[in-house]
Amino acid sequence: MEELIYFLEKYIEDEHKMFIAGLSEKNVSLFKKEYENFKTKYYQYGIGNFNITTPRQPYGEYFERGKQIIANAIPRIIFQVKKYNHPEWGVMYRCYLSGTSPSINMEKNYEENFFIVKKDGDYNIISIYTTPIEIKKLHPDLREWDHRQGIEIKELGTLVEVKKFQPPEDPVQLEEYKAE
């Protein structure tokens, strides 16, 4: 589990750097090259990161707004990681994370689940699920996760281990956090 945690922490660090670069890098070609390297290093099955972006032709106003966002931006929060023995993937990890948006991070709640496996000696994010925040505001008891990218995980397999880092603030999420 420690090796996976290291991978996840490094991913969060690199993702945060890319998020900031997307708001501040004026050389679009350089940014796109760095982002492609980031995607290749961390993702499989066509997954990308919708929060890391820059316009085709950045302009001054974009960078001014970017400065305000960067001032409040914090890296994702790891809430917990669950390790499963999956019938198809072998060892599979489900990582409960906050979002990359500063307003979501400040609420300190689950926003995304990453499913990670070790393939050919390297860890890769193979699937991303999100909690639809707008829907949750209207229906706070909703517990569904929405498949966004990558492989759709039909079954989790057998739970082997749970490592907790920080509890979410949302009462429904906190109940799930404490359950295992």
FENBEL-V185626 format. One line per field, one symbol per residue. ss: DSSP state (@ for helix, = for strand, . for the rest). burial: # if it has 9 or more other ideal C-beta (glycine too) atoms within 8 Angstrom, else .. Layout:
# FENBEL-V185626
ss=???
burial=???
This chain:
# FENBEL-V185626
ss=.@@@@@@@@@@@@@@@@@@@@@@@...@@@@@@@@@@@@@@@=................@@@@@@@@@@@@@.....=========...========....@@@@@@....========..=========..@@@@@@.......=====.......=======......@@@@@@@@@.
burial=#..##.###.######.########..#..#..##..##..##.#.#.#..#.#.......##.###.##..#..###########..#.##########.#.##.#############...###########..#..........#.##..#...#.#..##....#.#.###..#...
